[in-house]
Amino acid sequence: MIKEWKKKVGRVAKTWGPAWLVMIADVDAASAITAAESGAQYGTKLVWFIMLLTFPLYVIQEVAGRVGAVTGKGLGEIIRENYSRRVAVFCAVPMALVDIISYVVEYTGIAVGFEMLGVSPWFSVPIAFLAHVIVVYKKKYVEAERPLLVISVVFTVVWIVAAFLTARHGVEITPFYFSTSSDFIFLLAANIGAVIMPFMLFYQVSATAEKGTNQSSLSSIRFETMVGALFSEVIMVAIAVSAIGIKTAALDFTSPKVLSQSLASVAGIFAPYVFGVGLITASFIALIVISLGSCWGVTEAMGWGRKHWFKVYLVESIPAVIIPLVSYNLINLAMNLMVLQIVVLIAPAVILGVIASNKKMMGGFLLKGINKYIYWITIILIFGTGVISMLPYLDKLITK
């Protein structure tokens, strides 16, 4: 019994990494801002919805891990080889364009986090860029994975501590709440966009394939994906709780000092430092995972090979390093980015489901039966709910 248990633990430990990291990267600076805005505006009223999103997160990313393990290839490469280069580019390039905005948000998150610790962005942002380059430049996936796993543990603990600092002063629990107000509906859309992002599909397929994970490891991949999905949404809840009582104006991030003062008044003098470290770790993990997923996807789709991915990364990221040094007007950018993710996700999510259902590519591990129905119903629900949630926001834009 003990011997069998040790074997199972060993199998999980051997494959652990891609699914966990992509879930942690899902809670990036933009997602953290979305969760904080949810907590600041509605307290615990959105917690039920955030936790509900664990299910679609697991369903979609399990299929991504399965495709990577069975095919041994990245998603962009699979699409290009089995459909066409044009289809691959159609799936990957919109993701890369959105990821440029994501880079801006992540570097801004790092700048804000460090400024809350008393470090100037003129120092922190270039250092973060250099650290990013050191971690990813000409390294294999496994080498880049190791430091991220350590940071992910710090990241998880920090946000739980942040929630505790606020909760110890008493938090009013609202188990279920729903409103038809445009602000509430828009936050639902932003939370949906925060749960599944296009880079996540490309990253998990490619990282699983590159790590050498195969069909025999599928049960371990499923377990890791399930744990990662659960922790991802628990952390989102922790961020929402940590922001309860904060003035929503402070979350504009135009002044990290104002945000620090607001946090300190609600959760104590240590809260700004914990929140700052949380933003830094969230943004840094996301920077690496997004850059790998985005650049792998583009180079695979174009047929350029991995040796060119770093050039794509530089073209995407260098402009994003400059913007946080000029402006901190982050919250509107982040919230709109989350809603935009729903639209950009459509093509890669649909083609992923088609690939997973293809017996020629997947053999006996194809998506079929009840699992196939669950996947497609989940996709339809995400897009349908996202579109409905965006209608009041689009109406606002039109009337303006």
C-alpha positions as CSV (number, residue, x, y, z in Angstrom):
1,M,0.0,0.0,0.0
2,I,2.8,2.4,1.0
3,K,4.9,1.4,-1.9
4,E,2.0,2.0,-4.3
5,W,1.3,5.4,-2.8
6,K,5.0,6.3,-3.2
7,K,4.8,5.4,-6.9
8,K,1.8,7.6,-7.4
9,V,3.5,10.5,-5.6
10,G,6.6,9.9,-7.7
11,R,4.6,10.0,-11.0
12,V,2.9,13.2,-10.0
13,A,6.2,14.8,-8.9
14,K,7.9,13.9,-12.2
15,T,5.2,15.6,-14.3
16,W,4.4,18.5,-12.0
17,G,5.0,21.9,-13.4
18,P,3.1,23.0,-16.6
19,A,-0.5,22.8,-15.4
20,W,0.3,24.2,-12.0
21,L,2.3,27.1,-13.4
22,V,-0.2,28.0,-16.0
23,M,-2.9,28.1,-13.4
24,I,-0.8,30.3,-11.1
25,A,0.1,32.6,-14.1
26,D,-3.7,32.8,-14.7
27,V,-3.8,35.0,-11.5
28,D,-1.6,37.7,-13.1
29,A,-1.7,41.4,-12.4
30,A,-4.8,41.9,-14.5
31,S,-6.6,39.1,-12.8
32,A,-5.5,40.4,-9.4
33,I,-6.9,43.8,-10.2
34,T,-10.2,42.2,-11.4
35,A,-10.4,40.2,-8.1
36,A,-9.5,43.3,-6.0
37,E,-12.1,45.4,-7.8
38,S,-14.7,42.7,-7.2
39,G,-13.9,42.7,-3.4
40,A,-13.7,46.4,-3.1
41,Q,-17.1,46.9,-4.8
42,Y,-19.0,43.9,-3.7
43,G,-17.2,42.3,-0.8
44,T,-17.9,38.6,-0.8
45,K,-20.9,38.8,-3.1
46,L,-18.9,37.5,-6.1
47,V,-17.1,34.7,-4.3
48,W,-19.7,32.1,-5.4
49,F,-19.1,33.0,-9.0
50,I,-15.3,33.0,-8.8
51,M,-15.3,29.5,-7.2
52,L,-17.8,28.3,-9.9
53,L,-15.2,29.2,-12.5
54,T,-13.0,26.4,-11.2
55,F,-15.0,23.9,-13.3
56,P,-14.6,25.5,-16.7
57,L,-10.9,26.2,-15.9
58,Y,-10.2,22.6,-15.2
59,V,-12.3,21.2,-18.2
60,I,-10.5,23.4,-20.8
61,Q,-7.0,23.1,-19.4
62,E,-7.3,19.3,-19.0
63,V,-7.9,19.0,-22.7
64,A,-4.8,21.2,-23.4
65,G,-2.7,19.0,-21.2
66,R,-4.0,15.9,-22.9
67,V,-3.3,17.2,-26.4
68,G,0.3,18.1,-25.4
69,A,0.9,14.7,-23.7
70,V,-0.5,12.6,-26.6
71,T,0.9,14.5,-29.6
72,G,4.2,15.6,-28.1
73,K,3.9,18.9,-30.1
74,G,2.9,22.5,-29.4
75,L,-0.6,23.8,-30.3
76,G,0.6,26.2,-33.0
77,E,2.6,23.4,-34.6
78,I,-0.3,20.9,-34.5
79,I,-2.7,23.4,-36.1
80,R,-0.2,24.3,-38.9
81,E,0.6,20.7,-39.8
82,N,-2.9,19.4,-39.7
83,Y,-5.0,22.3,-41.0
84,S,-2.9,25.2,-42.5
85,R,-0.5,27.9,-41.7
86,R,-3.2,30.5,-42.2
87,V,-5.5,28.8,-39.5
88,A,-2.5,28.6,-37.1
89,V,-1.7,32.3,-37.6
90,F,-5.4,33.2,-37.2
91,C,-5.3,31.4,-33.8
92,A,-1.9,32.6,-32.6
93,V,-1.4,36.2,-33.8
94,P,-4.5,37.8,-32.1
95,M,-3.3,36.2,-28.9
96,A,0.2,37.7,-29.4
97,L,-1.3,41.1,-30.0
98,V,-3.4,40.9,-26.8
99,D,-0.3,39.6,-24.9
100,I,1.5,42.9,-25.7
101,I,-1.2,44.6,-23.6
102,S,-0.7,41.9,-21.0
103,Y,3.0,42.7,-20.8
104,V,2.2,46.3,-20.1
105,V,-0.1,45.2,-17.3
106,E,2.4,42.8,-15.8
107,Y,5.3,45.3,-15.8
108,T,3.0,47.9,-14.4
109,G,2.0,45.5,-11.7
110,I,5.7,45.0,-10.9
111,A,6.3,48.7,-10.8
112,V,3.3,49.4,-8.5
113,G,4.3,46.4,-6.2
114,F,7.8,47.6,-5.8
115,E,6.8,51.2,-5.3
116,M,4.6,50.0,-2.4
117,L,7.8,48.6,-1.0
118,G,9.6,52.0,-1.6
119,V,11.5,51.1,-4.7
120,S,11.3,53.4,-7.8
121,P,9.9,52.0,-11.0
122,W,13.0,53.4,-12.8
123,F,14.9,50.8,-11.0
124,S,12.4,48.0,-10.5
125,V,11.1,47.7,-14.1
126,P,14.5,47.4,-15.8
127,I,15.6,44.9,-13.1
128,A,12.4,42.9,-13.7
129,F,13.0,42.9,-17.4
130,L,16.6,41.7,-16.9
131,A,15.5,39.0,-14.5
132,H,12.9,37.8,-17.0
133,V,15.5,37.6,-19.8
134,I,17.9,35.6,-17.5
135,V,15.2,33.1,-16.7
136,V,14.0,32.4,-20.2
137,Y,16.9,33.2,-22.6
138,K,18.0,30.1,-24.4
139,K,16.8,27.9,-21.6
140,K,14.8,24.7,-22.0
141,Y,11.4,24.6,-20.4
142,V,12.5,22.6,-17.4
143,E,15.3,25.0,-16.5
144,A,12.8,28.0,-16.6
145,E,10.3,26.0,-14.6
146,R,12.4,25.5,-11.5
147,P,12.6,29.1,-10.2
148,L,8.9,29.7,-11.1
149,L,7.9,26.7,-8.9
150,V,9.6,28.4,-5.9
151,I,8.1,31.8,-6.6
152,S,4.6,30.2,-7.0
153,V,4.8,28.9,-3.4
154,V,5.6,32.4,-2.1
155,F,2.9,33.8,-4.3
156,T,0.2,31.5,-2.9
157,V,1.2,32.1,0.7
158,V,1.4,35.9,0.3
159,W,-2.2,36.2,-1.0
160,I,-3.6,34.0,1.7
161,V,-1.8,36.1,4.3
162,A,-3.2,39.3,2.6
163,A,-6.8,37.9,3.0
164,F,-6.1,37.0,6.6
165,L,-5.0,40.5,7.4
166,T,-8.3,41.9,6.2
167,A,-10.5,39.0,7.5
168,R,-9.2,39.3,11.0
169,H,-11.1,42.7,11.3
170,G,-14.3,40.9,10.4
171,V,-15.8,40.3,7.0
172,E,-19.5,40.2,6.3
173,I,-20.2,37.0,4.3
174,T,-22.8,37.1,1.6
175,P,-23.2,33.5,0.3
176,F,-25.1,34.4,-2.9
177,Y,-25.9,37.6,-4.6
178,F,-26.8,38.6,-8.2
179,S,-27.7,41.9,-9.7
180,T,-28.6,43.1,-13.2
181,S,-26.7,46.4,-12.7
182,S,-24.2,47.1,-15.5
183,D,-21.2,47.3,-13.1
184,F,-22.0,43.9,-11.6
185,I,-22.5,42.3,-15.0
186,F,-19.3,43.8,-16.3
187,L,-17.4,42.4,-13.4
188,L,-18.8,39.0,-14.2
189,A,-17.5,39.4,-17.7
190,A,-14.1,40.5,-16.4
191,N,-13.9,37.5,-14.1
192,I,-14.8,35.1,-16.9
193,G,-12.0,36.7,-19.0
194,A,-9.6,36.3,-16.1
195,V,-10.3,32.6,-15.7
196,I,-9.3,31.3,-19.2
197,M,-6.8,33.3,-21.4
198,P,-5.5,32.2,-24.8
199,F,-1.9,32.0,-23.8
200,M,-2.8,29.3,-21.3
201,L,-3.9,26.9,-24.0
202,F,-0.7,27.4,-26.0
203,Y,1.5,27.2,-22.9
204,Q,0.1,24.1,-21.4
205,V,0.1,22.1,-24.7
206,S,3.7,23.2,-25.5
207,A,5.2,22.9,-22.0
208,T,3.6,19.5,-21.5
209,A,5.0,18.3,-24.8
210,E,8.5,19.8,-24.2
211,K,8.7,18.3,-20.7
212,G,8.4,14.9,-22.3
213,T,5.1,14.1,-20.5
214,N,3.3,11.3,-22.4
215,Q,0.1,9.3,-22.4
216,S,1.0,7.3,-19.3
217,S,1.2,10.5,-17.3
218,L,-2.4,11.6,-18.1
219,S,-3.8,10.8,-14.7
220,S,-1.0,12.9,-13.1
221,I,-1.7,15.8,-15.5
222,R,-5.4,15.7,-14.6
223,F,-4.6,15.7,-10.9
224,E,-2.2,18.6,-11.3
225,T,-4.7,20.5,-13.4
226,M,-7.5,20.0,-10.9
227,V,-5.3,21.2,-8.0
228,G,-4.0,24.2,-10.0
229,A,-7.6,25.2,-11.0
230,L,-8.8,25.0,-7.4
231,F,-5.8,27.0,-6.0
232,S,-6.1,29.5,-8.8
233,E,-9.7,30.4,-7.9
234,V,-9.0,30.2,-4.1
235,I,-6.3,32.8,-4.6
236,M,-8.7,35.0,-6.6
237,V,-11.1,34.8,-3.6
238,A,-8.2,35.6,-1.3
239,I,-7.4,38.7,-3.3
240,A,-11.0,39.8,-3.4
241,V,-11.2,39.4,0.4
242,S,-7.9,41.3,0.9
243,A,-9.5,44.3,-1.0
244,I,-12.7,44.5,1.0
245,G,-13.1,48.0,2.5
246,I,-10.5,49.6,0.1
247,K,-11.7,52.7,-1.7
248,T,-12.2,51.7,-5.3
249,A,-10.4,54.9,-6.4
250,A,-7.2,53.6,-4.8
251,L,-7.3,50.7,-7.2
252,D,-6.8,53.1,-10.2
253,F,-3.1,52.6,-9.2
254,T,-2.4,56.2,-10.3
255,S,-0.8,56.5,-6.9
256,P,0.7,53.5,-5.2
257,K,0.9,55.7,-2.1
258,V,-2.9,56.2,-2.0
259,L,-3.3,52.4,-2.5
260,S,-0.9,51.7,0.4
261,Q,-2.7,54.2,2.7
262,S,-6.1,52.6,1.8
263,L,-4.8,49.1,2.5
264,A,-3.2,50.1,5.8
265,S,-6.4,51.8,7.0
266,V,-8.3,48.6,6.4
267,A,-6.0,45.7,7.2
268,G,-3.0,47.2,9.1
269,I,0.5,48.5,8.4
270,F,1.8,45.2,7.0
271,A,-1.0,44.9,4.4
272,P,0.6,47.2,1.7
273,Y,3.9,45.3,1.9
274,V,2.1,41.9,1.5
275,F,-0.1,43.3,-1.3
276,G,3.0,44.7,-3.0
277,V,4.8,41.3,-2.9
278,G,1.7,39.6,-4.2
279,L,1.6,41.9,-7.2
280,I,5.3,41.4,-7.9
281,T,5.2,37.6,-7.7
282,A,1.9,37.4,-9.7
283,S,3.2,39.7,-12.4
284,F,6.7,38.0,-12.7
285,I,5.3,34.5,-13.0
286,A,2.8,35.7,-15.6
287,L,5.5,37.5,-17.6
288,I,7.4,34.3,-18.1
289,V,4.5,32.0,-18.7
290,I,2.7,34.5,-21.1
291,S,5.9,35.2,-23.0
292,L,6.7,31.5,-23.5
293,G,3.1,30.6,-24.4
294,S,2.8,33.6,-26.8
295,C,6.1,33.3,-28.5
296,W,6.0,29.5,-28.8
297,G,2.5,29.8,-30.3
298,V,3.6,32.4,-32.9
299,T,6.8,30.7,-34.0
300,E,5.1,27.3,-34.2
301,A,2.2,28.7,-36.2
302,M,4.6,30.4,-38.6
303,G,6.9,27.4,-38.9
304,W,9.9,29.3,-37.8
305,G,11.1,26.9,-35.1
306,R,11.8,27.6,-31.4
307,K,15.2,29.2,-32.1
308,H,13.4,32.4,-33.3
309,W,11.0,32.7,-30.3
310,F,13.2,35.1,-28.4
311,K,13.1,37.6,-31.2
312,V,9.3,37.6,-31.1
313,Y,9.5,38.1,-27.3
314,L,11.7,41.2,-27.7
315,V,9.4,42.8,-30.3
316,E,6.4,42.2,-28.0
317,S,7.9,43.1,-24.7
318,I,10.3,46.1,-25.1
319,P,7.5,48.7,-25.8
320,A,5.7,47.3,-22.7
321,V,8.7,48.0,-20.5
322,I,8.6,51.7,-21.3
323,I,4.9,52.4,-20.7
324,P,4.8,51.7,-16.9
325,L,7.6,54.3,-16.5
326,V,5.2,56.9,-17.9
327,S,1.8,56.0,-16.6
328,Y,0.1,53.9,-13.9
329,N,-3.5,54.2,-15.3
330,L,-3.9,50.5,-15.1
331,I,-7.3,49.5,-13.8
332,N,-9.4,50.3,-16.9
333,L,-6.8,48.8,-19.2
334,A,-6.7,45.6,-17.1
335,M,-10.5,45.2,-16.9
336,N,-11.0,45.8,-20.6
337,L,-8.2,43.3,-21.3
338,M,-10.0,40.7,-19.3
339,V,-13.2,41.2,-21.3
340,L,-11.2,41.2,-24.6
341,Q,-9.7,37.8,-23.7
342,I,-13.1,36.2,-24.1
343,V,-13.2,37.2,-27.8
344,V,-9.6,36.2,-28.5
345,L,-10.1,32.8,-26.8
346,I,-12.8,31.7,-29.3
347,A,-10.5,30.4,-32.2
348,P,-7.9,28.5,-30.2
349,A,-10.5,27.0,-27.8
350,V,-12.6,25.7,-30.7
351,I,-9.6,24.3,-32.7
352,L,-8.3,22.7,-29.5
353,G,-11.6,20.9,-29.0
354,V,-11.5,19.8,-32.7
355,I,-8.0,18.4,-32.3
356,A,-8.8,16.6,-29.1
357,S,-11.8,14.9,-30.8
358,N,-9.7,13.8,-33.8
359,K,-9.0,10.0,-33.5
360,K,-6.2,10.2,-36.1
361,M,-4.2,12.6,-33.9
362,M,-5.3,11.4,-30.4
363,G,-5.8,7.7,-30.9
364,G,-7.4,6.1,-27.9
365,F,-7.1,9.3,-25.9
366,L,-9.4,11.4,-28.0
367,L,-12.1,13.5,-26.4
368,K,-15.4,11.5,-26.6
369,G,-18.6,10.7,-24.9
370,I,-19.7,12.7,-21.9
371,N,-16.3,14.5,-21.7
372,K,-16.7,15.8,-25.2
373,Y,-20.2,17.2,-24.5
374,I,-18.9,18.8,-21.2
375,Y,-16.1,20.5,-23.1
376,W,-18.3,22.0,-25.8
377,I,-21.1,23.0,-23.4
378,T,-18.4,24.7,-21.2
379,I,-17.0,26.6,-24.2
380,I,-20.6,27.7,-25.3
381,L,-21.4,28.8,-21.7
382,I,-18.2,30.8,-21.3
383,F,-18.6,32.6,-24.7
384,G,-22.4,33.0,-24.2
385,T,-22.1,34.3,-20.7
386,G,-19.2,36.6,-21.7
387,V,-21.1,38.1,-24.6
388,I,-24.2,38.7,-22.5
389,S,-22.1,40.2,-19.8
390,M,-20.5,42.6,-22.3
391,L,-23.8,43.9,-23.6
392,P,-24.3,46.6,-20.9
393,Y,-20.6,47.7,-21.3
394,L,-21.0,47.9,-25.1
395,D,-24.2,49.9,-24.7
396,K,-22.2,52.3,-22.5
397,L,-19.6,52.8,-25.2
398,I,-22.2,53.3,-27.9
399,T,-24.2,55.9,-25.8
400,K,-21.0,57.8,-25.0
